[in-house]
Amino acid sequence: MSDCNFKIPFTGSIEDTLNKAKSAVESQGGNFTRTETGGAFDVNILGNAIAGSYILHEQMLEMTILSKPFFIPCSTIESFLIKQLG
């Protein structure tokens, strides 16, 4: 299975956007880590692991989903993340 790759533009500060992302992941019992230029996350949804990484590019998060259940399409994950960060 290939990775999911997408870019999510955002407005506002990087700090606010990452705080929203961290809150969304941690509210589902997941882990969210951050470095100077990106980070990683993992979360279990209905007993299924979703894990990925992200890189920061000014007003853009470049996301890579490294593992996900086969029955959840990349587009569903992307839509969920856009909604959470919006």
C-alpha positions as CSV (number, residue, x, y, z in Angstrom):
1,M,0.0,0.0,0.0
2,S,1.4,3.4,-0.9
3,D,1.6,6.3,1.5
4,C,-1.0,9.1,1.5
5,N,0.6,12.4,0.7
6,F,-1.1,15.8,0.8
7,K,-0.5,19.4,1.5
8,I,-2.8,21.4,3.8
9,P,-2.6,25.2,3.6
10,F,-3.4,27.1,6.7
11,T,-3.9,30.7,7.9
12,G,-2.8,32.1,11.2
13,S,0.3,31.2,13.1
14,I,2.1,27.9,12.9
15,E,1.9,27.6,16.7
16,D,-1.9,27.9,16.6
17,T,-2.2,25.4,13.8
18,L,0.1,22.8,15.5
19,N,-1.8,23.3,18.8
20,K,-5.1,22.4,16.9
21,A,-3.4,19.4,15.4
22,K,-2.0,18.2,18.7
23,S,-5.3,18.7,20.4
24,A,-7.2,16.7,17.7
25,V,-4.7,13.8,18.0
26,E,-4.4,13.8,21.7
27,S,-8.2,14.0,22.2
28,Q,-8.4,10.6,20.5
29,G,-5.7,9.2,22.8
30,G,-2.9,9.6,20.2
31,N,0.6,11.0,20.3
32,F,1.9,14.1,18.6
33,T,5.5,15.1,18.5
34,R,7.1,18.3,17.1
35,T,10.6,19.3,16.0
36,E,11.8,22.6,14.5
37,T,10.7,21.6,10.9
38,G,8.0,19.0,11.4
39,G,7.1,16.0,13.5
40,A,5.1,12.8,13.7
41,F,1.8,11.5,15.1
42,D,-0.1,8.3,15.7
43,V,-3.6,7.6,16.8
44,N,-5.9,4.6,17.1
45,I,-9.4,5.1,15.6
46,L,-11.8,2.2,16.3
47,G,-8.9,-0.1,17.1
48,N,-7.0,0.8,13.9
49,A,-3.7,2.6,13.9
50,I,-3.1,5.7,11.8
51,A,0.5,7.1,11.8
52,G,2.2,9.8,9.9
53,S,4.6,12.6,9.7
54,Y,4.5,16.3,8.7
55,I,6.8,18.9,7.5
56,L,6.2,22.7,7.9
57,H,6.6,25.0,4.9
58,E,5.6,28.5,5.8
59,Q,1.8,28.4,5.6
60,M,1.6,24.8,4.5
61,L,1.7,21.4,6.3
62,E,3.0,18.6,4.1
63,M,1.5,15.5,5.5
64,T,2.5,11.8,4.9
65,I,0.3,9.1,6.3
66,L,2.6,6.1,6.8
67,S,0.1,3.5,8.0
68,K,-3.6,3.4,8.0
69,P,-6.4,0.8,7.7
70,F,-7.0,-0.3,4.1
71,F,-10.7,0.6,4.3
72,I,-10.1,4.3,5.1
73,P,-9.2,6.2,2.0
74,C,-6.6,8.9,2.0
75,S,-9.2,11.4,1.0
76,T,-11.1,10.7,4.2
77,I,-8.0,11.3,6.4
78,E,-7.2,14.5,4.4
79,S,-10.8,15.9,4.8
80,F,-10.7,15.1,8.5
81,L,-7.4,16.9,9.0
82,I,-8.5,20.0,7.0
83,K,-11.7,20.2,9.1
84,Q,-9.7,19.9,12.4
85,L,-7.2,22.6,11.3
86,G,-9.7,25.0,9.8
